[in-house]
């Protein structure tokens, strides 16, 4: 269910390509509004797919080990 939305897949791929990435970086990459991306990153963190690290005003997002496995699966599936 954590991946039941196309934005979440796009966010995971953006984080994988540019980690660590801020929320603003994800917003620019996915081209969606801040509230939408904020909600989906929160859900991805709860699902254990990404981690967040607070750095002053910014939050850096990285893939968790489970998230890296999931992204590998997504990329392998895209190649079929």
C-alpha positions as CSV (number, residue, x, y, z in Angstrom):
1,X,0.0,0.0,0.0
2,X,3.0,2.3,0.6
3,X,3.6,2.3,-3.2
4,X,-0.1,2.6,-4.2
5,X,0.5,6.0,-5.8
6,X,2.5,7.1,-8.9
7,X,3.9,10.1,-7.0
8,X,5.6,7.8,-4.4
9,X,7.3,5.8,-7.2
10,X,8.5,9.1,-8.8
11,X,9.7,10.3,-5.4
12,X,11.7,7.1,-4.7
13,X,13.3,7.3,-8.1
14,X,14.2,11.0,-7.6
15,X,15.7,10.3,-4.2
16,X,17.7,7.4,-5.7
17,X,19.1,9.6,-8.5
18,X,20.0,12.6,-6.4
19,X,20.4,11.5,-2.7
20,X,20.6,13.3,-0.4
21,X,17.8,15.5,-1.8
22,X,15.8,18.2,-0.1
23,X,12.0,18.5,-0.3
24,X,12.5,21.4,-2.8
25,X,14.6,19.1,-5.0
26,X,11.9,16.5,-5.0
27,X,9.2,19.0,-5.8
28,X,11.2,20.2,-8.8
29,X,12.0,16.7,-9.9
30,X,8.4,15.4,-9.6
31,X,6.7,18.7,-10.6
32,X,4.0,18.6,-7.9
33,X,3.0,20.9,-5.1
34,X,4.7,21.0,-1.7
35,X,1.8,19.7,0.2
36,X,1.4,16.7,-2.0
37,X,5.1,15.8,-1.9
38,X,5.3,16.4,1.8
39,X,2.4,14.0,2.4
40,X,3.9,11.3,0.2
41,X,7.4,11.6,1.7
42,X,5.9,11.3,5.1
43,X,4.1,8.1,4.0
44,X,7.3,6.7,2.4
45,X,9.2,7.4,5.6
46,X,6.5,5.6,7.6
47,X,6.7,2.6,5.2
48,X,10.5,2.5,5.9
49,X,11.5,3.3,2.3
50,X,13.2,6.6,2.9
51,X,14.9,8.3,5.8
52,X,14.9,12.0,6.7
53,X,17.7,14.0,8.3
54,X,17.0,17.5,9.5
55,X,19.6,20.1,8.6
56,X,18.5,23.5,9.9
57,X,15.6,24.7,7.6
58,X,16.1,21.8,5.2
59,X,15.3,18.1,5.4
60,X,17.6,15.7,3.5
61,X,15.9,12.6,2.1
62,X,17.8,9.3,1.5
63,X,16.7,5.8,0.6
64,X,16.7,3.3,3.5
65,X,18.3,-0.1,2.8
66,X,14.8,-1.4,2.1
67,X,14.1,1.5,-0.2
68,X,17.3,0.7,-2.2
69,X,16.0,-2.8,-2.6
70,X,12.6,-1.5,-3.7
71,X,14.2,0.9,-6.2
72,X,16.3,-1.9,-7.7
73,X,13.1,-3.9,-8.2
74,X,11.3,-0.9,-9.8
75,X,14.2,-0.3,-12.2
76,X,14.4,-4.0,-13.1
77,X,10.7,-4.0,-13.8
78,X,11.0,-0.9,-16.0
79,X,13.5,-2.7,-18.2
80,X,11.2,-5.6,-19.1
